[in-house]
Amino acid sequence: MILLYLLLGYSLSPADSVNSLITIRTIPAVALHYAQMAAAEDGAWVLEYGRILEAAGEFTNASRVYGLAVGNSTSDETTKWLLNRRTGTLPLDTTLTITTTISNRSEKFAWGIQVIIPLPVSHPPYQSITITQNDFRQTGGMLSAYIPFIPPDKEIKLSLTLDIYQEPFTMRPITQALANSTLNWLTEAIRNMPIPDILPGPCVPMSKELQRLAAEQNIPLRIEGGLVLDTEGFIFHAWNVIDSLEIRIDPLLFKEDSLLGIAHNPSDVIPLWNLETTDGYELNILYNNPNYNLNASMEVKALLPIQGE
């Protein structure tokens, strides 16, 4: 209480105190207490309190706070954000089917098409993946399938079914594994990195650029891909991982939320595969006739309900 009186004597609110204490390196217990006080004083700070609890690894409490806030939300956008964050703080136990569709949009047969996707792998200690059905064959760190031919205006579907169990997980304090100088360089590099306006999205080019810049600093990064679970479905996403340390660095998410963009693995972000094996892409199709008019797409569906929906 003495510290609180001193802070109030300098006209600092609990919210100010929290913002000065929290960092991406660690979140002191006193910051959580101040955030709780700020939430009691200002209803808008309930969202910030839940976010700080989550970043601190107190996922059960964060889920409770997010759940209480949903009931008091008057904004559709806020409600969606809260539902997504609550999903990210609950264990994920589901079955996903990833369907790859190759369409022949020409009036001629397309012959000899090879389809390549990365091999899904588990991410211990917080996630396990089991492949239960598979139309592909494993080749190194990839899954491939050979399609002899596709008739005109027809399509071929290939499916991959995964059982996934994932607990929300955070790695703070990360300075035990990552030097302050390295962390400072990474955060500044991401802050200075523009978000490219490119389709299908900026995450892969941003991850490739951060990987290139980091290599100049002798910081080994790889590009990892997976899914973001949203209230409207699944979104393919990519980020960086520091090799050997397995610390996740998400340059796109960092732009929106630095506390969740580094060393944080909520269960609404589902890592699936190493994109290095497929040059940064979830799906590649190979064929030797440039006149073919082929279209390839991937979609994901949950066969079991997502906990927290």
Protein Blocks (a to p, Z undefined) as FASTA:
>chain_A
ZZmmmmmmnopafklmmmmmpcfkbccfklmmmmmmmmmmpmklmmmmmmmmmmnopaml
mmmmmmmmmmmpcbfklmmmmmmmmmmmpccddddddddddddfbfbdcehiaddddddd
dddfkbccddfbdcbdcehjbccdddfbacehiacddddddddddddddfbdfklmmcfk
lmmmmmmmmmmpccddddfbjklmmmmmmmmmmmmnopacdddddddddfkbccdddddd
dehklpacdfklmmmommlmgopacfkbccfbdcklnnopabdcddfbfkbccddddddd
dfbdcehZZ
